Amino acid sequence: MKIATSFLAALLFTSALGALNNAKADDGVVLKQEDTAGSYCHEKFPAMSGSSLAGNEPELNPTGDVIDFYGPCGEKPTGNDQVESQRIANFHHYVDSFYANQ
């Protein structure tokens, strides 16, 4: 009886984690941990694809790099702040690779 109860509890826990993970994946956020209620969060989400950063509608690249963000809980993975910082990082990467090949 103890084995059946343990198995049922494990199954319930696993399905709850799966449902929570699917709910978080809708906006692209892989991890969201709220440190202080309503204040700062630790989030991880996919970086935007380099080609979409040039346009007005950037898209997340689920197979690329992961952004490790610590800041306000309302941050959006494709928000203006993220677009600007990733454009700058993409530019620096391009410049560094250009000079490395000289």
OpenMM code with the backbone's topology and positions (N, CA, C; nanometers):
from openmm import Vec3, app, unit

residues = "MET LYS ILE ALA THR SER PHE LEU ALA ALA LEU LEU PHE THR SER ALA LEU GLY ALA LEU ASN ASN ALA LYS ALA ASP ASP GLY VAL VAL LEU LYS GLN GLU ASP THR ALA GLY SER TYR CYS HIS GLU LYS PHE PRO ALA MET SER GLY SER SER LEU ALA GLY ASN GLU PRO GLU LEU ASN PRO THR GLY ASP VAL ILE ASP PHE TYR GLY PRO CYS GLY GLU LYS PRO THR GLY ASN ASP GLN VAL GLU SER GLN ARG ILE ALA ASN PHE HIS HIS TYR VAL ASP SER PHE TYR ALA ASN GLN".split()
positions = [
    Vec3(0.0819, -0.1196, 0.0000),
    Vec3(0.0000, 0.0000, 0.0000),
    Vec3(0.0863, 0.1260, 0.0000),
    Vec3(0.1995, 0.1222, 0.0731),
    Vec3(0.2880, 0.2378, 0.0773),
    Vec3(0.3493, 0.2649, -0.0598),
    Vec3(0.3794, 0.1582, -0.1335),
    Vec3(0.4384, 0.1740, -0.2657),
    Vec3(0.3377, 0.2399, -0.3594),
    Vec3(0.2128, 0.1979, -0.3534),
    Vec3(0.1095, 0.2559, -0.4392),
    Vec3(0.0887, 0.4040, -0.4066),
    Vec3(0.0889, 0.4391, -0.2789),
    Vec3(0.0721, 0.5784, -0.2384),
    Vec3(0.1899, 0.6626, -0.2862),
    Vec3(0.3116, 0.6096, -0.2706),
    Vec3(0.4306, 0.6815, -0.3164),
    Vec3(0.4283, 0.6995, -0.4675),
    Vec3(0.3883, 0.5962, -0.5396),
    Vec3(0.3814, 0.6044, -0.6848),
    Vec3(0.2784, 0.7089, -0.7273),
    Vec3(0.1634, 0.7118, -0.6647),
    Vec3(0.0592, 0.8084, -0.6967),
    Vec3(0.1064, 0.9513, -0.6671),
    Vec3(0.1745, 0.9699, -0.5552),
    Vec3(0.2251, 1.1025, -0.5198),
    Vec3(0.3299, 1.1491, -0.6219),
    Vec3(0.4174, 1.0589, -0.6639),
    Vec3(0.5194, 1.0936, -0.7634),
    Vec3(0.4554, 1.1280, -0.8972),
    Vec3(0.3541, 1.0528, -0.9352),
    Vec3(0.2846, 1.0787, -1.0610),
    Vec3(0.2144, 1.2142, -1.0581),
    Vec3(0.1502, 1.2452, -0.9474),
    Vec3(0.0817, 1.3734, -0.9313),
    Vec3(0.1813, 1.4893, -0.9354),
    Vec3(0.2933, 1.4733, -0.8671),
    Vec3(0.3968, 1.5762, -0.8644),
    Vec3(0.4534, 1.6000, -1.0045),
    Vec3(0.4819, 1.4944, -1.0769),
    Vec3(0.5371, 1.5054, -1.2122),
    Vec3(0.4392, 1.5736, -1.3066),
    Vec3(0.3121, 1.5375, -1.2982),
    Vec3(0.2137, 1.6005, -1.3865),
    Vec3(0.1944, 1.7478, -1.3509),
    Vec3(0.2024, 1.7831, -1.2232),
    Vec3(0.1906, 1.9229, -1.1825),
    Vec3(0.3080, 2.0040, -1.2358),
    Vec3(0.4287, 1.9475, -1.2318),
    Vec3(0.5452, 2.0161, -1.2869),
    Vec3(0.5308, 2.0351, -1.4375),
    Vec3(0.4791, 1.9352, -1.5058),
    Vec3(0.4586, 1.9459, -1.6502),
    Vec3(0.3593, 2.0548, -1.6839),
    Vec3(0.2529, 2.0656, -1.6087),
    Vec3(0.1523, 2.1693, -1.6329),
    Vec3(0.2106, 2.3074, -1.6045),
    Vec3(0.2888, 2.3196, -1.4981),
    Vec3(0.3517, 2.4468, -1.4650),
    Vec3(0.4519, 2.4857, -1.5721),
    Vec3(0.5285, 2.3910, -1.6205),
    Vec3(0.6278, 2.4185, -1.7236),
    Vec3(0.5610, 2.4637, -1.8530),
    Vec3(0.4507, 2.4027, -1.8902),
    Vec3(0.3792, 2.4431, -2.0113),
    Vec3(0.3199, 2.5823, -1.9968),
    Vec3(0.2738, 2.6170, -1.8785),
    Vec3(0.2171, 2.7493, -1.8567),
    Vec3(0.3252, 2.8565, -1.8699),
    Vec3(0.4454, 2.8302, -1.8230),
    Vec3(0.5544, 2.9258, -1.8324),
    Vec3(0.6047, 2.9391, -1.9756),
    Vec3(0.5965, 2.8345, -2.0542),
    Vec3(0.6537, 2.8344, -2.1880),
    Vec3(0.5747, 2.9210, -2.2855),
    Vec3(0.4524, 2.9607, -2.2518),
    Vec3(0.3717, 3.0411, -2.3430),
    Vec3(0.4373, 3.1741, -2.3777),
    Vec3(0.4997, 3.2410, -2.2805),
    Vec3(0.5626, 3.3695, -2.3091),
    Vec3(0.7119, 3.3564, -2.3346),
    Vec3(0.7629, 3.2351, -2.3426),
    Vec3(0.9030, 3.2129, -2.3741),
    Vec3(0.9934, 3.2020, -2.2533),
    Vec3(0.9450, 3.2277, -2.1339),
    Vec3(1.0274, 3.2228, -2.0138),
    Vec3(1.0505, 3.0774, -1.9744),
    Vec3(1.1781, 3.0405, -1.9589),
    Vec3(1.2140, 2.9045, -1.9207),
    Vec3(1.2099, 2.8893, -1.7695),
    Vec3(1.2551, 2.9924, -1.6967),
    Vec3(1.2597, 2.9888, -1.5507),
    Vec3(1.2199, 3.1254, -1.4976),
    Vec3(1.1395, 3.1280, -1.3930),
    Vec3(1.1049, 3.2540, -1.3281),
    Vec3(1.0952, 3.2288, -1.1787),
    Vec3(1.1887, 3.2893, -1.1028),
    Vec3(1.1897, 3.2773, -0.9575),
    Vec3(1.1774, 3.4177, -0.8996),
    Vec3(1.0717, 3.4400, -0.8252),
    Vec3(1.0492, 3.5712, -0.7650),
    Vec3(1.1247, 3.5763, -0.6325),
    Vec3(1.2236, 3.6679, -0.6226),
    Vec3(1.3045, 3.6789, -0.5018),
    Vec3(1.2317, 3.7542, -0.3913),
    Vec3(1.1792, 3.8692, -0.4236),
    Vec3(1.1038, 3.9495, -0.3298),
    Vec3(0.9664, 3.9723, -0.3905),
    Vec3(0.8630, 3.9529, -0.3124),
    Vec3(0.7261, 3.9617, -0.3651),
    Vec3(0.7035, 4.0927, -0.4400),
    Vec3(0.6741, 4.0820, -0.5696),
    Vec3(0.6426, 4.1976, -0.6521),
    Vec3(0.7599, 4.2884, -0.6837),
    Vec3(0.8826, 4.2426, -0.6607),
    Vec3(0.9971, 4.3297, -0.6790),
    Vec3(1.0916, 4.2786, -0.7881),
    Vec3(1.1827, 4.1908, -0.7517),
    Vec3(1.2818, 4.1407, -0.8456),
    Vec3(1.2668, 3.9915, -0.8681),
    Vec3(1.3002, 3.9496, -0.9907),
    Vec3(1.2905, 3.8092, -1.0290),
    Vec3(1.4194, 3.7645, -1.0973),
    Vec3(1.4450, 3.6362, -1.0874),
    Vec3(1.5512, 3.5718, -1.1644),
    Vec3(1.4811, 3.4957, -1.2755),
    Vec3(1.5106, 3.5317, -1.4016),
    Vec3(1.4445, 3.4694, -1.5157),
    Vec3(1.5480, 3.4177, -1.6140),
    Vec3(1.5115, 3.3132, -1.6839),
    Vec3(1.5917, 3.2623, -1.7948),
    Vec3(1.4982, 3.2457, -1.9125),
    Vec3(1.5398, 3.2991, -2.0282),
    Vec3(1.4600, 3.2864, -2.1492),
    Vec3(1.5527, 3.2841, -2.2697),
    Vec3(1.5055, 3.2295, -2.3823),
    Vec3(1.5898, 3.2218, -2.5014),
    Vec3(1.6230, 3.3599, -2.5561),
    Vec3(1.7423, 3.3717, -2.6122),
    Vec3(1.7815, 3.4961, -2.6787),
    Vec3(1.7048, 3.5085, -2.8100),
    Vec3(1.7009, 3.6295, -2.8616),
    Vec3(1.6358, 3.6525, -2.9903),
    Vec3(1.7320, 3.6151, -3.1029),
    Vec3(1.6767, 3.5739, -3.2149),
    Vec3(1.7619, 3.5417, -3.3291),
    Vec3(1.8229, 3.6710, -3.3832),
    Vec3(1.9477, 3.6638, -3.4258),
    Vec3(2.0195, 3.7810, -3.4741),
    Vec3(1.9518, 3.8464, -3.5926),
    Vec3(1.8946, 3.7666, -3.6810),
    Vec3(1.8293, 3.8233, -3.7994),
    Vec3(1.7019, 3.8989, -3.7636),
    Vec3(1.6329, 3.8576, -3.6584),
    Vec3(1.5089, 3.9261, -3.6222),
    Vec3(1.5341, 4.0535, -3.5414),
    Vec3(1.6568, 4.0697, -3.4867),
    Vec3(1.6881, 4.1901, -3.4099),
    Vec3(1.6910, 4.3149, -3.4978),
    Vec3(1.7160, 4.2974, -3.6267),
    Vec3(1.7217, 4.4121, -3.7171),
    Vec3(1.5826, 4.4660, -3.7489),
    Vec3(1.4805, 4.3835, -3.7381),
    Vec3(1.3452, 4.4252, -3.7717),
    Vec3(1.2697, 4.4826, -3.6532),
    Vec3(1.1424, 4.5077, -3.6748),
    Vec3(1.0573, 4.5638, -3.5700),
    Vec3(0.9868, 4.4586, -3.4860),
    Vec3(0.9894, 4.3334, -3.5284),
    Vec3(0.9239, 4.2265, -3.4546),
    Vec3(1.0235, 4.1148, -3.4246),
    Vec3(1.1060, 4.1320, -3.3200),
    Vec3(1.2060, 4.0298, -3.2877),
    Vec3(1.1402, 3.9003, -3.2404),
    Vec3(1.2040, 3.7884, -3.2714),
    Vec3(1.1518, 3.6571, -3.2342),
    Vec3(1.2545, 3.5829, -3.1495),
    Vec3(1.2053, 3.5058, -3.0541),
    Vec3(1.2934, 3.4248, -2.9709),
    Vec3(1.3453, 3.3069, -3.0501),
    Vec3(1.4698, 3.2704, -3.0241),
    Vec3(1.5324, 3.1562, -3.0887),
    Vec3(1.5426, 3.0440, -2.9848),
    Vec3(1.4491, 2.9482, -2.9849),
    Vec3(1.4470, 2.8462, -2.8797),
    Vec3(1.5668, 2.7516, -2.8814),
    Vec3(1.6436, 2.7487, -2.9896),
    Vec3(1.7583, 2.6584, -2.9964),
    Vec3(1.8903, 2.7308, -2.9749),
    Vec3(1.8870, 2.8600, -2.9499),
    Vec3(2.0093, 2.9386, -2.9349),
    Vec3(2.0495, 2.9591, -2.7901),
    Vec3(2.1136, 3.0721, -2.7647),
    Vec3(2.1609, 3.1075, -2.6312),
    Vec3(2.0440, 3.1325, -2.5366),
    Vec3(2.0743, 3.1264, -2.4068),
    Vec3(1.9748, 3.1533, -2.3034),
    Vec3(2.0187, 3.2767, -2.2260),
    Vec3(1.9286, 3.3721, -2.2090),
    Vec3(1.9554, 3.4933, -2.1322),
    Vec3(1.9258, 3.4647, -1.9858),
    Vec3(2.0226, 3.4957, -1.8994),
    Vec3(2.0078, 3.4810, -1.7552),
    Vec3(1.9863, 3.6214, -1.6995),
    Vec3(1.8626, 3.6554, -1.6660),
    Vec3(1.8226, 3.7916, -1.6314),
    Vec3(1.7850, 3.8010, -1.4847),
    Vec3(1.8307, 3.9087, -1.4182),
    Vec3(1.7885, 3.9396, -1.2825),
    Vec3(1.7448, 4.0848, -1.2818),
    Vec3(1.6176, 4.1071, -1.2532),
    Vec3(1.5658, 4.2432, -1.2536),
    Vec3(1.4169, 4.2442, -1.2246),
    Vec3(1.3459, 4.3478, -1.2713),
    Vec3(1.2027, 4.3593, -1.2431),
    Vec3(1.1240, 4.2391, -1.2951),
    Vec3(1.0230, 4.1985, -1.2199),
    Vec3(0.9430, 4.0810, -1.2567),
    Vec3(0.8612, 4.1029, -1.3832),
    Vec3(0.8363, 4.2252, -1.4233),
    Vec3(0.7557, 4.2526, -1.5409),
    Vec3(0.8335, 4.2494, -1.6719),
    Vec3(0.9602, 4.2098, -1.6695),
    Vec3(1.0417, 4.2088, -1.7915),
    Vec3(0.9885, 4.1078, -1.8911),
    Vec3(0.9800, 4.1488, -2.0172),
    Vec3(0.9336, 4.0601, -2.1235),
    Vec3(1.0537, 4.0178, -2.2075),
    Vec3(1.0609, 3.8917, -2.2492),
    Vec3(1.1746, 3.8452, -2.3290),
    Vec3(1.1918, 3.9198, -2.4600),
    Vec3(1.0842, 3.9774, -2.5144),
    Vec3(1.0950, 4.0544, -2.6385),
    Vec3(1.0629, 4.2019, -2.6158),
    Vec3(1.0767, 4.2479, -2.4923),
    Vec3(1.0512, 4.3879, -2.4597),
    Vec3(1.1603, 4.4792, -2.5134),
    Vec3(1.1359, 4.6093, -2.5125),
    Vec3(1.2295, 4.7070, -2.5687),
    Vec3(1.3671, 4.7015, -2.5029),
    Vec3(1.3724, 4.6844, -2.3708),
    Vec3(1.5013, 4.6781, -2.3009),
    Vec3(1.5828, 4.5580, -2.3475),
    Vec3(1.5170, 4.4434, -2.3604),
    Vec3(1.5871, 4.3230, -2.4042),
    Vec3(1.6333, 4.3348, -2.5490),
    Vec3(1.5498, 4.3932, -2.6336),
    Vec3(1.5871, 4.4110, -2.7745),
    Vec3(1.7122, 4.4973, -2.7831),
    Vec3(1.7129, 4.6082, -2.7119),
    Vec3(1.8271, 4.7002, -2.7175),
    Vec3(1.9543, 4.6348, -2.6643),
    Vec3(1.9472, 4.5687, -2.5501),
    Vec3(2.0679, 4.5069, -2.4936),
    Vec3(2.1180, 4.3923, -2.5814),
    Vec3(2.0282, 4.3173, -2.6441),
    Vec3(2.0723, 4.2084, -2.7311),
    Vec3(2.1268, 4.2612, -2.8636),
    Vec3(2.0760, 4.3741, -2.9105),
    Vec3(2.1333, 4.4376, -3.0304),
    Vec3(2.2765, 4.4809, -3.0027),
    Vec3(2.2985, 4.5403, -2.8864),
    Vec3(2.4336, 4.5842, -2.8488),
    Vec3(2.5262, 4.4638, -2.8356),
    Vec3(2.4809, 4.3585, -2.7690),
    Vec3(2.5631, 4.2381, -2.7532),
    Vec3(2.5938, 4.1744, -2.8886),
    Vec3(2.4958, 4.1726, -2.9775),
    Vec3(2.5152, 4.1167, -3.1108),
    Vec3(2.6176, 4.1991, -3.1889),
    Vec3(2.6128, 4.3315, -3.1762),
    Vec3(2.7081, 4.4190, -3.2436),
    Vec3(2.8494, 4.3941, -3.1917),
    Vec3(2.8644, 4.3852, -3.0586),
    Vec3(2.9971, 4.3605, -3.0006),
    Vec3(3.0526, 4.2253, -3.0444),
    Vec3(2.9670, 4.1261, -3.0536),
    Vec3(3.0102, 3.9941, -3.1007),
    Vec3(3.0598, 4.0031, -3.2444),
    Vec3(2.9887, 4.0781, -3.3276),
    Vec3(3.0277, 4.0954, -3.4673),
    Vec3(3.1629, 4.1667, -3.4770),
    Vec3(3.1808, 4.2750, -3.4004),
    Vec3(3.3057, 4.3516, -3.4039),
    Vec3(3.4220, 4.2659, -3.3542),
    Vec3(3.4005, 4.1926, -3.2449),
    Vec3(3.5078, 4.1077, -3.1913),
    Vec3(3.5483, 4.0015, -3.2918),
    Vec3(3.4514, 3.9388, -3.3584),
    Vec3(3.4858, 3.8364, -3.4561),
    Vec3(3.5528, 3.8967, -3.5788),
    Vec3(3.5189, 4.0209, -3.6145),
    Vec3(3.5824, 4.0880, -3.7279),
    Vec3(3.7309, 4.1110, -3.6994),
    Vec3(3.7622, 4.1639, -3.5807),
    Vec3(3.9013, 4.1917, -3.5469),
    Vec3(3.9810, 4.0643, -3.5182),
    Vec3(3.9152, 3.9593, -3.4769),
    Vec3(3.9846, 3.8332, -3.4534),
    Vec3(4.0320, 3.7719, -3.5842),
    Vec3(3.9642, 3.8021, -3.6937),
    Vec3(4.0002, 3.7466, -3.8234),
    Vec3(4.0992, 3.8342, -3.9003),
    Vec3(4.1439, 3.9451, -3.8445),
    Vec3(4.2395, 4.0344, -3.9114),
    Vec3(4.3815, 3.9853, -3.8986),
] * unit.nanometer
topology = app.Topology()
chain = topology.addChain("A")
for resn in residues:
    res = topology.addResidue(resn, chain)
    for name in ("N", "CA", "C"):
        topology.addAtom(name, app.Element.getBySymbol(name[0]), res)
